[in-house]
Structure formats: structure tokens, C-alpha cells
Amino acid sequence: MDATVLSDRAEIRKFMPEWIDLYSRAGNNLFQNPQWHRIWWDTIGQGEGWRPHVVAGHVGGRLQAVAPLAVRRARGL
């Protein structure tokens, strides 16, 4: 598996169709929904200083796994 970390919003926007395709293949759980993550980052996340860090795992060039993470600097850390 090849893993890539996406932290730039433009990169993530370009990645969304591929993530949506994986979501449609894997099931319809709210917390796996890429649109839910995009809305959170654009509202609460961005407003509170969070930055997205999406880990994308590809096998043979096809997306197989996504770990949507976010980081925020707090008290200097």
C-alpha cells in the first residue's frame, strides 16, 4: 500500500471525487462520509484552527483506505 498525506485544501478538493467513490463502495456511515468531513473542516475545524491531514492509501493505483485526521496547535505544541 502506498500512503500519501494530504494537508493542502486544494489537494483535498481534487482528491474528493476519489474519496467519494471509495465511500460509495464501502458503505454509508455518516462518519466515513467525505462531505461530512469537508463541511466540518470548512466550519468548525477552520474556525477553531484545525488543519486537515488526510492519509490516503492506494493499492495498484486504486484508493483502498482513507484516514481523515486533523491537527491543531495548542499551548505551543
PDB file of N, CA, C and O in Angstrom, chain B, residues numbered from 101:
ATOM      1  N   MET B 101       0.854  -1.174   0.000  1.00  0.00           N
ATOM      2  CA  MET B 101       0.000   0.000   0.000  1.00  0.00           C
ATOM      3  C   MET B 101       0.897   1.234   0.000  1.00  0.00           C
ATOM      4  O   MET B 101       1.850   1.325   0.775  1.00  0.00           O
ATOM      5  N   ASP B 102       0.581   2.170  -0.873  1.00  0.00           N
ATOM      6  CA  ASP B 102       1.266   3.456  -0.918  1.00  0.00           C
ATOM      7  C   ASP B 102       0.419   4.466  -0.153  1.00  0.00           C
ATOM      8  O   ASP B 102      -0.758   4.656  -0.459  1.00  0.00           O
ATOM      9  N   ALA B 103       1.017   5.108   0.835  1.00  0.00           N
ATOM     10  CA  ALA B 103       0.289   6.088   1.638  1.00  0.00           C
ATOM     11  C   ALA B 103       0.765   7.499   1.315  1.00  0.00           C
ATOM     12  O   ALA B 103       1.958   7.744   1.136  1.00  0.00           O
ATOM     13  N   THR B 104      -0.189   8.416   1.245  1.00  0.00           N
ATOM     14  CA  THR B 104       0.084   9.819   0.982  1.00  0.00           C
ATOM     15  C   THR B 104      -0.670  10.651   2.003  1.00  0.00           C
ATOM     16  O   THR B 104      -1.821  10.349   2.321  1.00  0.00           O
ATOM     17  N   VAL B 105      -0.034  11.699   2.520  1.00  0.00           N
ATOM     18  CA  VAL B 105      -0.696  12.614   3.434  1.00  0.00           C
ATOM     19  C   VAL B 105      -1.051  13.882   2.666  1.00  0.00           C
ATOM     20  O   VAL B 105      -0.188  14.518   2.061  1.00  0.00           O
ATOM     21  N   LEU B 106      -2.322  14.238   2.697  1.00  0.00           N
ATOM     22  CA  LEU B 106      -2.815  15.451   2.049  1.00  0.00           C
ATOM     23  C   LEU B 106      -3.179  16.458   3.134  1.00  0.00           C
ATOM     24  O   LEU B 106      -4.001  16.165   4.002  1.00  0.00           O
ATOM     25  N   SER B 107      -2.579  17.631   3.089  1.00  0.00           N
ATOM     26  CA  SER B 107      -2.891  18.643   4.100  1.00  0.00           C
ATOM     27  C   SER B 107      -3.262  19.984   3.474  1.00  0.00           C
ATOM     28  O   SER B 107      -3.690  20.902   4.174  1.00  0.00           O
ATOM     29  N   ASP B 108      -3.103  20.096   2.183  1.00  0.00           N
ATOM     30  CA  ASP B 108      -3.462  21.315   1.474  1.00  0.00           C
ATOM     31  C   ASP B 108      -4.915  21.215   1.022  1.00  0.00           C
ATOM     32  O   ASP B 108      -5.319  20.206   0.444  1.00  0.00           O
ATOM     33  N   ARG B 109      -5.698  22.254   1.283  1.00  0.00           N
ATOM     34  CA  ARG B 109      -7.127  22.208   0.941  1.00  0.00           C
ATOM     35  C   ARG B 109      -7.359  21.985  -0.547  1.00  0.00           C
ATOM     36  O   ARG B 109      -8.302  21.287  -0.919  1.00  0.00           O
ATOM     37  N   ALA B 110      -6.527  22.559  -1.401  1.00  0.00           N
ATOM     38  CA  ALA B 110      -6.687  22.364  -2.851  1.00  0.00           C
ATOM     39  C   ALA B 110      -6.441  20.899  -3.223  1.00  0.00           C
ATOM     40  O   ALA B 110      -7.151  20.342  -4.060  1.00  0.00           O
ATOM     41  N   GLU B 111      -5.439  20.280  -2.603  1.00  0.00           N
ATOM     42  CA  GLU B 111      -5.167  18.861  -2.845  1.00  0.00           C
ATOM     43  C   GLU B 111      -6.363  18.009  -2.426  1.00  0.00           C
ATOM     44  O   GLU B 111      -6.761  17.080  -3.130  1.00  0.00           O
ATOM     45  N   ILE B 112      -6.920  18.340  -1.277  1.00  0.00           N
ATOM     46  CA  ILE B 112      -8.044  17.565  -0.756  1.00  0.00           C
ATOM     47  C   ILE B 112      -9.267  17.740  -1.648  1.00  0.00           C
ATOM     48  O   ILE B 112      -9.998  16.777  -1.881  1.00  0.00           O
ATOM     49  N   ARG B 113      -9.503  18.949  -2.151  1.00  0.00           N
ATOM     50  CA  ARG B 113     -10.632  19.172  -3.072  1.00  0.00           C
ATOM     51  C   ARG B 113     -10.474  18.317  -4.326  1.00  0.00           C
ATOM     52  O   ARG B 113     -11.449  17.737  -4.804  1.00  0.00           O
ATOM     53  N   LYS B 114      -9.261  18.230  -4.863  1.00  0.00           N
ATOM     54  CA  LYS B 114      -9.021  17.397  -6.042  1.00  0.00           C
ATOM     55  C   LYS B 114      -9.198  15.911  -5.724  1.00  0.00           C
ATOM     56  O   LYS B 114      -9.578  15.130  -6.597  1.00  0.00           O
ATOM     57  N   PHE B 115      -8.925  15.522  -4.480  1.00  0.00           N
ATOM     58  CA  PHE B 115      -8.999  14.135  -4.032  1.00  0.00           C
ATOM     59  C   PHE B 115     -10.433  13.696  -3.727  1.00  0.00           C
ATOM     60  O   PHE B 115     -10.720  12.499  -3.722  1.00  0.00           O
ATOM     61  N   MET B 116     -11.335  14.646  -3.474  1.00  0.00           N
ATOM     62  CA  MET B 116     -12.699  14.332  -3.029  1.00  0.00           C
ATOM     63  C   MET B 116     -13.446  13.352  -3.944  1.00  0.00           C
ATOM     64  O   MET B 116     -14.066  12.431  -3.413  1.00  0.00           O
ATOM     65  N   PRO B 117     -13.433  13.480  -5.273  1.00  0.00           N
ATOM     66  CA  PRO B 117     -14.166  12.506  -6.093  1.00  0.00           C
ATOM     67  C   PRO B 117     -13.695  11.063  -5.885  1.00  0.00           C
ATOM     68  O   PRO B 117     -14.505  10.137  -5.867  1.00  0.00           O
ATOM     69  N   GLU B 118     -12.399  10.884  -5.729  1.00  0.00           N
ATOM     70  CA  GLU B 118     -11.856   9.548  -5.479  1.00  0.00           C
ATOM     71  C   GLU B 118     -12.314   9.033  -4.113  1.00  0.00           C
ATOM     72  O   GLU B 118     -12.646   7.857  -3.969  1.00  0.00           O
ATOM     73  N   TRP B 119     -12.329   9.916  -3.116  1.00  0.00           N
ATOM     74  CA  TRP B 119     -12.768   9.549  -1.768  1.00  0.00           C
ATOM     75  C   TRP B 119     -14.264   9.225  -1.783  1.00  0.00           C
ATOM     76  O   TRP B 119     -14.693   8.261  -1.150  1.00  0.00           O
ATOM     77  N   ILE B 120     -15.049  10.014  -2.492  1.00  0.00           N
ATOM     78  CA  ILE B 120     -16.489   9.765  -2.592  1.00  0.00           C
ATOM     79  C   ILE B 120     -16.743   8.408  -3.251  1.00  0.00           C
ATOM     80  O   ILE B 120     -17.646   7.679  -2.842  1.00  0.00           O
ATOM     81  N   ASP B 121     -15.953   8.068  -4.267  1.00  0.00           N
ATOM     82  CA  ASP B 121     -16.084   6.766  -4.914  1.00  0.00           C
ATOM     83  C   ASP B 121     -15.811   5.637  -3.923  1.00  0.00           C
ATOM     84  O   ASP B 121     -16.561   4.662  -3.880  1.00  0.00           O
ATOM     85  N   LEU B 122     -14.748   5.755  -3.127  1.00  0.00           N
ATOM     86  CA  LEU B 122     -14.455   4.738  -2.114  1.00  0.00           C
ATOM     87  C   LEU B 122     -15.599   4.655  -1.110  1.00  0.00           C
ATOM     88  O   LEU B 122     -16.014   3.559  -0.733  1.00  0.00           O
ATOM     89  N   TYR B 123     -16.101   5.787  -0.681  1.00  0.00           N
ATOM     90  CA  TYR B 123     -17.216   5.824   0.270  1.00  0.00           C
ATOM     91  C   TYR B 123     -18.428   5.077  -0.287  1.00  0.00           C
ATOM     92  O   TYR B 123     -19.073   4.322   0.441  1.00  0.00           O
ATOM     93  N   SER B 124     -18.740   5.274  -1.547  1.00  0.00           N
ATOM     94  CA  SER B 124     -19.899   4.606  -2.145  1.00  0.00           C
ATOM     95  C   SER B 124     -19.674   3.096  -2.257  1.00  0.00           C
ATOM     96  O   SER B 124     -20.632   2.325  -2.205  1.00  0.00           O
ATOM     97  N   ARG B 125     -18.425   2.670  -2.410  1.00  0.00           N
ATOM     98  CA  ARG B 125     -18.116   1.236  -2.473  1.00  0.00           C
ATOM     99  C   ARG B 125     -18.109   0.595  -1.092  1.00  0.00           C
ATOM    100  O   ARG B 125     -18.409  -0.592  -0.961  1.00  0.00           O
ATOM    101  N   ALA B 126     -17.769   1.371  -0.053  1.00  0.00           N
ATOM    102  CA  ALA B 126     -17.521   0.799   1.272  1.00  0.00           C
ATOM    103  C   ALA B 126     -18.731   0.839   2.200  1.00  0.00           C
ATOM    104  O   ALA B 126     -18.744   0.119   3.198  1.00  0.00           O
ATOM    105  N   GLY B 127     -19.724   1.632   1.919  1.00  0.00           N
ATOM    106  CA  GLY B 127     -20.876   1.726   2.801  1.00  0.00           C
ATOM    107  C   GLY B 127     -21.224   3.163   3.086  1.00  0.00           C
ATOM    108  O   GLY B 127     -20.517   4.079   2.667  1.00  0.00           O
ATOM    109  N   ASN B 128     -22.288   3.357   3.780  1.00  0.00           N
ATOM    110  CA  ASN B 128     -22.797   4.713   4.002  1.00  0.00           C
ATOM    111  C   ASN B 128     -22.869   5.054   5.481  1.00  0.00           C
ATOM    112  O   ASN B 128     -23.956   5.261   6.021  1.00  0.00           O
ATOM    113  N   ASN B 129     -21.736   5.111   6.129  1.00  0.00           N
ATOM    114  CA  ASN B 129     -21.664   5.516   7.521  1.00  0.00           C
ATOM    115  C   ASN B 129     -21.384   7.022   7.554  1.00  0.00           C
ATOM    116  O   ASN B 129     -20.467   7.491   6.880  1.00  0.00           O
ATOM    117  N   LEU B 130     -22.152   7.769   8.316  1.00  0.00           N
ATOM    118  CA  LEU B 130     -22.003   9.223   8.370  1.00  0.00           C
ATOM    119  C   LEU B 130     -20.565   9.649   8.619  1.00  0.00           C
ATOM    120  O   LEU B 130     -20.080  10.574   7.968  1.00  0.00           O
ATOM    121  N   PHE B 131     -19.880   9.004   9.536  1.00  0.00           N
ATOM    122  CA  PHE B 131     -18.547   9.446   9.913  1.00  0.00           C
ATOM    123  C   PHE B 131     -17.477   9.049   8.897  1.00  0.00           C
ATOM    124  O   PHE B 131     -16.319   9.444   9.040  1.00  0.00           O
ATOM    125  N   GLN B 132     -17.841   8.284   7.885  1.00  0.00           N
ATOM    126  CA  GLN B 132     -16.938   7.970   6.783  1.00  0.00           C
ATOM    127  C   GLN B 132     -17.229   8.848   5.568  1.00  0.00           C
ATOM    128  O   GLN B 132     -16.492   8.814   4.583  1.00  0.00           O
ATOM    129  N   ASN B 133     -18.283   9.620   5.637  1.00  0.00           N
ATOM    130  CA  ASN B 133     -18.725  10.432   4.505  1.00  0.00           C
ATOM    131  C   ASN B 133     -17.755  11.588   4.259  1.00  0.00           C
ATOM    132  O   ASN B 133     -17.581  12.432   5.139  1.00  0.00           O
ATOM    133  N   PRO B 134     -17.125  11.649   3.095  1.00  0.00           N
ATOM    134  CA  PRO B 134     -16.170  12.724   2.812  1.00  0.00           C
ATOM    135  C   PRO B 134     -16.809  14.115   2.838  1.00  0.00           C
ATOM    136  O   PRO B 134     -16.145  15.090   3.188  1.00  0.00           O
ATOM    137  N   GLN B 135     -18.080  14.214   2.476  1.00  0.00           N
ATOM    138  CA  GLN B 135     -18.752  15.514   2.511  1.00  0.00           C
ATOM    139  C   GLN B 135     -18.910  16.011   3.947  1.00  0.00           C
ATOM    140  O   GLN B 135     -18.815  17.211   4.205  1.00  0.00           O
ATOM    141  N   TRP B 136     -19.151  15.097   4.874  1.00  0.00           N
ATOM    142  CA  TRP B 136     -19.263  15.465   6.289  1.00  0.00           C
ATOM    143  C   TRP B 136     -17.939  16.048   6.776  1.00  0.00           C
ATOM    144  O   TRP B 136     -17.920  17.059   7.477  1.00  0.00           O
ATOM    145  N   HIS B 137     -16.834  15.406   6.402  1.00  0.00           N
ATOM    146  CA  HIS B 137     -15.518  15.897   6.805  1.00  0.00           C
ATOM    147  C   HIS B 137     -15.228  17.268   6.188  1.00  0.00           C
ATOM    148  O   HIS B 137     -14.707  18.156   6.862  1.00  0.00           O
ATOM    149  N   ARG B 138     -15.565  17.437   4.913  1.00  0.00           N
ATOM    150  CA  ARG B 138     -15.346  18.724   4.246  1.00  0.00           C
ATOM    151  C   ARG B 138     -16.134  19.830   4.951  1.00  0.00           C
ATOM    152  O   ARG B 138     -15.602  20.917   5.177  1.00  0.00           O
ATOM    153  N   ILE B 139     -17.384  19.567   5.297  1.00  0.00           N
ATOM    154  CA  ILE B 139     -18.216  20.568   5.984  1.00  0.00           C
ATOM    155  C   ILE B 139     -17.629  20.883   7.356  1.00  0.00           C
ATOM    156  O   ILE B 139     -17.575  22.050   7.745  1.00  0.00           O
ATOM    157  N   TRP B 140     -17.188  19.869   8.097  1.00  0.00           N
ATOM    158  CA  TRP B 140     -16.594  20.103   9.416  1.00  0.00           C
ATOM    159  C   TRP B 140     -15.356  20.983   9.301  1.00  0.00           C
ATOM    160  O   TRP B 140     -15.200  21.945  10.054  1.00  0.00           O
ATOM    161  N   TRP B 141     -14.451  20.643   8.330  1.00  0.00           N
ATOM    162  CA  TRP B 141     -13.222  21.426   8.168  1.00  0.00           C
ATOM    163  C   TRP B 141     -13.530  22.867   7.768  1.00  0.00           C
ATOM    164  O   TRP B 141     -12.870  23.796   8.236  1.00  0.00           O
ATOM    165  N   ASP B 142     -14.528  23.057   6.906  1.00  0.00           N
ATOM    166  CA  ASP B 142     -14.856  24.401   6.418  1.00  0.00           C
ATOM    167  C   ASP B 142     -15.559  25.257   7.459  1.00  0.00           C
ATOM    168  O   ASP B 142     -15.589  26.480   7.321  1.00  0.00           O
ATOM    169  N   THR B 143     -16.123  24.655   8.491  1.00  0.00           N
ATOM    170  CA  THR B 143     -16.857  25.417   9.508  1.00  0.00           C
ATOM    171  C   THR B 143     -16.145  25.340  10.856  1.00  0.00           C
ATOM    172  O   THR B 143     -15.356  26.222  11.194  1.00  0.00           O
ATOM    173  N   ILE B 144     -16.409  24.327  11.596  1.00  0.00           N
ATOM    174  CA  ILE B 144     -15.853  24.189  12.950  1.00  0.00           C
ATOM    175  C   ILE B 144     -14.333  24.062  12.927  1.00  0.00           C
ATOM    176  O   ILE B 144     -13.638  24.777  13.649  1.00  0.00           O
ATOM    177  N   GLY B 145     -13.827  23.175  12.119  1.00  0.00           N
ATOM    178  CA  GLY B 145     -12.380  22.928  12.096  1.00  0.00           C
ATOM    179  C   GLY B 145     -11.571  24.161  11.790  1.00  0.00           C
ATOM    180  O   GLY B 145     -10.661  24.513  12.540  1.00  0.00           O
ATOM    181  N   GLN B 146     -11.889  24.821  10.700  1.00  0.00           N
ATOM    182  CA  GLN B 146     -11.147  26.022  10.302  1.00  0.00           C
ATOM    183  C   GLN B 146     -11.328  27.138  11.324  1.00  0.00           C
ATOM    184  O   GLN B 146     -10.376  27.849  11.643  1.00  0.00           O
ATOM    185  N   GLY B 147     -12.531  27.292  11.830  1.00  0.00           N
ATOM    186  CA  GLY B 147     -12.808  28.342  12.813  1.00  0.00           C
ATOM    187  C   GLY B 147     -12.048  28.172  14.113  1.00  0.00           C
ATOM    188  O   GLY B 147     -11.751  29.153  14.795  1.00  0.00           O
ATOM    189  N   GLU B 148     -11.730  26.932  14.461  1.00  0.00           N
ATOM    190  CA  GLU B 148     -11.020  26.660  15.708  1.00  0.00           C
ATOM    191  C   GLU B 148      -9.532  26.366  15.485  1.00  0.00           C
ATOM    192  O   GLU B 148      -8.834  25.946  16.408  1.00  0.00           O
ATOM    193  N   GLY B 149      -9.052  26.588  14.259  1.00  0.00           N
ATOM    194  CA  GLY B 149      -7.625  26.450  13.992  1.00  0.00           C
ATOM    195  C   GLY B 149      -7.139  25.058  13.642  1.00  0.00           C
ATOM    196  O   GLY B 149      -5.933  24.811  13.661  1.00  0.00           O
ATOM    197  N   TRP B 150      -8.039  24.143  13.325  1.00  0.00           N
ATOM    198  CA  TRP B 150      -7.641  22.801  12.925  1.00  0.00           C
ATOM    199  C   TRP B 150      -7.195  22.811  11.476  1.00  0.00           C
ATOM    200  O   TRP B 150      -7.716  23.579  10.667  1.00  0.00           O
ATOM    201  N   ARG B 151      -6.220  21.951  11.140  1.00  0.00           N
ATOM    202  CA  ARG B 151      -5.771  21.763   9.757  1.00  0.00           C
ATOM    203  C   ARG B 151      -6.000  20.303   9.379  1.00  0.00           C
ATOM    204  O   ARG B 151      -5.667  19.408  10.156  1.00  0.00           O
ATOM    205  N   PRO B 152      -6.561  20.050   8.203  1.00  0.00           N
ATOM    206  CA  PRO B 152      -6.789  18.659   7.811  1.00  0.00           C
ATOM    207  C   PRO B 152      -5.490  17.959   7.431  1.00  0.00           C
ATOM    208  O   PRO B 152      -4.584  18.560   6.853  1.00  0.00           O
ATOM    209  N   HIS B 153      -5.424  16.696   7.765  1.00  0.00           N
ATOM    210  CA  HIS B 153      -4.335  15.806   7.361  1.00  0.00           C
ATOM    211  C   HIS B 153      -4.994  14.485   6.985  1.00  0.00           C
ATOM    212  O   HIS B 153      -5.284  13.655   7.846  1.00  0.00           O
ATOM    213  N   VAL B 154      -5.222  14.303   5.704  1.00  0.00           N
ATOM    214  CA  VAL B 154      -5.908  13.110   5.216  1.00  0.00           C
ATOM    215  C   VAL B 154      -4.863  12.125   4.708  1.00  0.00           C
ATOM    216  O   VAL B 154      -4.069  12.447   3.824  1.00  0.00           O
ATOM    217  N   VAL B 155      -4.871  10.931   5.273  1.00  0.00           N
ATOM    218  CA  VAL B 155      -3.963   9.889   4.816  1.00  0.00           C
ATOM    219  C   VAL B 155      -4.730   9.021   3.821  1.00  0.00           C
ATOM    220  O   VAL B 155      -5.772   8.453   4.149  1.00  0.00           O
ATOM    221  N   ALA B 156      -4.202   8.926   2.602  1.00  0.00           N
ATOM    222  CA  ALA B 156      -4.834   8.145   1.540  1.00  0.00           C
ATOM    223  C   ALA B 156      -3.963   6.946   1.216  1.00  0.00           C
ATOM    224  O   ALA B 156      -2.766   7.088   0.967  1.00  0.00           O
ATOM    225  N   GLY B 157      -4.562   5.770   1.219  1.00  0.00           N
ATOM    226  CA  GLY B 157      -3.827   4.545   0.906  1.00  0.00           C
ATOM    227  C   GLY B 157      -4.288   3.956  -0.415  1.00  0.00           C
ATOM    228  O   GLY B 157      -5.463   3.632  -0.587  1.00  0.00           O
ATOM    229  N   HIS B 158      -3.359   3.821  -1.339  1.00  0.00           N
ATOM    230  CA  HIS B 158      -3.650   3.267  -2.661  1.00  0.00           C
ATOM    231  C   HIS B 158      -2.964   1.918  -2.834  1.00  0.00           C
ATOM    232  O   HIS B 158      -1.824   1.729  -2.410  1.00  0.00           O
ATOM    233  N   VAL B 159      -3.664   0.994  -3.455  1.00  0.00           N
ATOM    234  CA  VAL B 159      -3.096  -0.300  -3.843  1.00  0.00           C
ATOM    235  C   VAL B 159      -3.309  -0.429  -5.345  1.00  0.00           C
ATOM    236  O   VAL B 159      -4.440  -0.382  -5.828  1.00  0.00           O
ATOM    237  N   GLY B 160      -2.223  -0.591  -6.070  1.00  0.00           N
ATOM    238  CA  GLY B 160      -2.322  -0.696  -7.512  1.00  0.00           C
ATOM    239  C   GLY B 160      -2.956   0.519  -8.160  1.00  0.00           C
ATOM    240  O   GLY B 160      -3.628   0.402  -9.184  1.00  0.00           O
ATOM    241  N   GLY B 161      -2.744   1.700  -7.560  1.00  0.00           N
ATOM    242  CA  GLY B 161      -3.284   2.927  -8.111  1.00  0.00           C
ATOM    243  C   GLY B 161      -4.735   3.196  -7.755  1.00  0.00           C
ATOM    244  O   GLY B 161      -5.284   4.221  -8.160  1.00  0.00           O
ATOM    245  N   ARG B 162      -5.372   2.300  -7.007  1.00  0.00           N
ATOM    246  CA  ARG B 162      -6.774   2.481  -6.626  1.00  0.00           C
ATOM    247  C   ARG B 162      -6.876   2.755  -5.134  1.00  0.00           C
ATOM    248  O   ARG B 162      -6.252   2.069  -4.325  1.00  0.00           O
ATOM    249  N   LEU B 163      -7.665   3.759  -4.772  1.00  0.00           N
ATOM    250  CA  LEU B 163      -7.841   4.125  -3.370  1.00  0.00           C
ATOM    251  C   LEU B 163      -8.500   2.992  -2.605  1.00  0.00           C
ATOM    252  O   LEU B 163      -9.549   2.490  -3.010  1.00  0.00           O
ATOM    253  N   GLN B 164      -7.881   2.586  -1.493  1.00  0.00           N
ATOM    254  CA  GLN B 164      -8.394   1.491  -0.676  1.00  0.00           C
ATOM    255  C   GLN B 164      -8.650   1.897   0.770  1.00  0.00           C
ATOM    256  O   GLN B 164      -9.400   1.225   1.478  1.00  0.00           O
ATOM    257  N   ALA B 165      -8.032   2.996   1.218  1.00  0.00           N
ATOM    258  CA  ALA B 165      -8.188   3.396   2.618  1.00  0.00           C
ATOM    259  C   ALA B 165      -8.006   4.903   2.751  1.00  0.00           C
ATOM    260  O   ALA B 165      -7.218   5.518   2.034  1.00  0.00           O
ATOM    261  N   VAL B 166      -8.760   5.483   3.691  1.00  0.00           N
ATOM    262  CA  VAL B 166      -8.639   6.906   3.999  1.00  0.00           C
ATOM    263  C   VAL B 166      -8.707   7.068   5.511  1.00  0.00           C
ATOM    264  O   VAL B 166      -9.568   6.484   6.170  1.00  0.00           O
ATOM    265  N   ALA B 167      -7.795   7.864   6.053  1.00  0.00           N
ATOM    266  CA  ALA B 167      -7.828   8.219   7.467  1.00  0.00           C
ATOM    267  C   ALA B 167      -7.897   9.743   7.539  1.00  0.00           C
ATOM    268  O   ALA B 167      -6.877  10.419   7.403  1.00  0.00           O
ATOM    269  N   PRO B 168      -9.106  10.289   7.755  1.00  0.00           N
ATOM    270  CA  PRO B 168      -9.251  11.737   7.829  1.00  0.00           C
ATOM    271  C   PRO B 168      -8.881  12.237   9.225  1.00  0.00           C
ATOM    272  O   PRO B 168      -9.620  12.023  10.185  1.00  0.00           O
ATOM    273  N   LEU B 169      -7.752  12.893   9.326  1.00  0.00           N
ATOM    274  CA  LEU B 169      -7.254  13.393  10.598  1.00  0.00           C
ATOM    275  C   LEU B 169      -7.195  14.912  10.553  1.00  0.00           C
ATOM    276  O   LEU B 169      -7.283  15.514   9.482  1.00  0.00           O
ATOM    277  N   ALA B 170      -7.048  15.521  11.707  1.00  0.00           N
ATOM    278  CA  ALA B 170      -6.886  16.969  11.790  1.00  0.00           C
ATOM    279  C   ALA B 170      -5.942  17.279  12.939  1.00  0.00           C
ATOM    280  O   ALA B 170      -5.936  16.575  13.949  1.00  0.00           O
ATOM    281  N   VAL B 171      -5.146  18.325  12.788  1.00  0.00           N
ATOM    282  CA  VAL B 171      -4.215  18.731  13.835  1.00  0.00           C
ATOM    283  C   VAL B 171      -4.430  20.198  14.167  1.00  0.00           C
ATOM    284  O   VAL B 171      -4.858  20.992  13.330  1.00  0.00           O
ATOM    285  N   ARG B 172      -4.121  20.531  15.405  1.00  0.00           N
ATOM    286  CA  ARG B 172      -4.247  21.911  15.856  1.00  0.00           C
ATOM    287  C   ARG B 172      -3.160  22.195  16.874  1.00  0.00           C
ATOM    288  O   ARG B 172      -2.878  21.374  17.746  1.00  0.00           O
ATOM    289  N   ARG B 173      -2.563  23.348  16.756  1.00  0.00           N
ATOM    290  CA  ARG B 173      -1.538  23.778  17.702  1.00  0.00           C
ATOM    291  C   ARG B 173      -2.259  24.275  18.960  1.00  0.00           C
ATOM    292  O   ARG B 173      -3.164  25.106  18.886  1.00  0.00           O
ATOM    293  N   ALA B 174      -1.842  23.754  20.102  1.00  0.00           N
ATOM    294  CA  ALA B 174      -2.438  24.145  21.368  1.00  0.00           C
ATOM    295  C   ALA B 174      -1.332  24.336  22.394  1.00  0.00           C
ATOM    296  O   ALA B 174      -0.491  23.455  22.574  1.00  0.00           O
ATOM    297  N   ARG B 175      -1.328  25.460  23.053  1.00  0.00           N
ATOM    298  CA  ARG B 175      -0.335  25.782  24.090  1.00  0.00           C
ATOM    299  C   ARG B 175       1.088  25.584  23.590  1.00  0.00           C
ATOM    300  O   ARG B 175       1.946  25.092  24.323  1.00  0.00           O
ATOM    301  N   GLY B 176       1.339  25.968  22.343  1.00  0.00           N
ATOM    302  CA  GLY B 176       2.664  25.889  21.790  1.00  0.00           C
ATOM    303  C   GLY B 176       3.079  24.534  21.254  1.00  0.00           C
ATOM    304  O   GLY B 176       4.178  24.390  20.719  1.00  0.00           O
ATOM    305  N   LEU B 177       2.217  23.542  21.390  1.00  0.00           N
ATOM    306  CA  LEU B 177       2.545  22.188  20.896  1.00  0.00           C
ATOM    307  C   LEU B 177       1.755  21.869  19.655  1.00  0.00           C
ATOM    308  O   LEU B 177       1.895  20.781  19.098  1.00  0.00           O
TER     309      LEU B 177
END
